[in-house]
Amino acid sequence: MTSSDKPAAGQVQGEGDYESARKFQKEEAEFASHPEEVARKAKEAEAALEGPEGDELERARVESAKGHPL
């Protein structure tokens, strides 16, 4: 790692990438503040799950959940 690759002071990278976490949380809150958009995306997801790609999406969901108990 060169000095230009190092995070700036106060930034933790990797598992503790606080800057990315803050950005994600801000964007997630912005999206959630629009219930009509959330409902539209939920309907799109439901249609995808019930459509031809449903089996592939379910396999991906199961695979991504391995080792990550709810």
N, C-alpha and C positions, 0 to 999 in steps of 0.2 A: 504494500500500500504506500503510495507516495503521499506527500503532504497535501497535494491538491485533491486526493481521494478521501481525505479525512473529513468527517462531519464538522461543521462549525461548532464553536463552543456552545454548550447547552443543548445540542442536538444529539440524541442517542439513536443510532441506526440499528438495523437488524430487527430482532424481536421487540425492541423498545423504540421503534421509530415514531416518536411522539408527534412530529410534524405531520406525517401521513395520517396518523390516527385522528388528529384534530381536523384535518381536511375532510376525511371520510365522515366523521361525526357531523360536521357542519353541513356537508352535502346531503347526508341522510336526513337530518332534521329539516332541511329545506324541502326535500322531496316529500317527507311525511306531512308537511304543513299544507299540502295540496291534496285533500282527500279524493277529489275527482280523478287526479292522475294516478293515485294509489289504486283506486277501484279499476281504472282502465288497464293498468299493468297486471292486476290480479286476474282480470278476465282474459288477458292475453296469455298469461301463464296457464290458466285452466284450459284454454283452447289448445295450447301446445301439448299439455299433458294428455289430453284426450285425443289428440291428432296422431298422425303417422310417426311423429318423433317421440311419442310418449314413452315407449319402452326404452329408447336410448337415454332419455332424460332421467328415467327412474334408475337405470343402471348407473348413471353418473352420480345421481344423488346418493345411492347406496355406497358407491366407491368413495365418494368424498366424505361420507360420515364414518368410515372405518377408523376406529381409534379416537373418535370424537363423540363420546356419549352425550346425550342431551340432558 
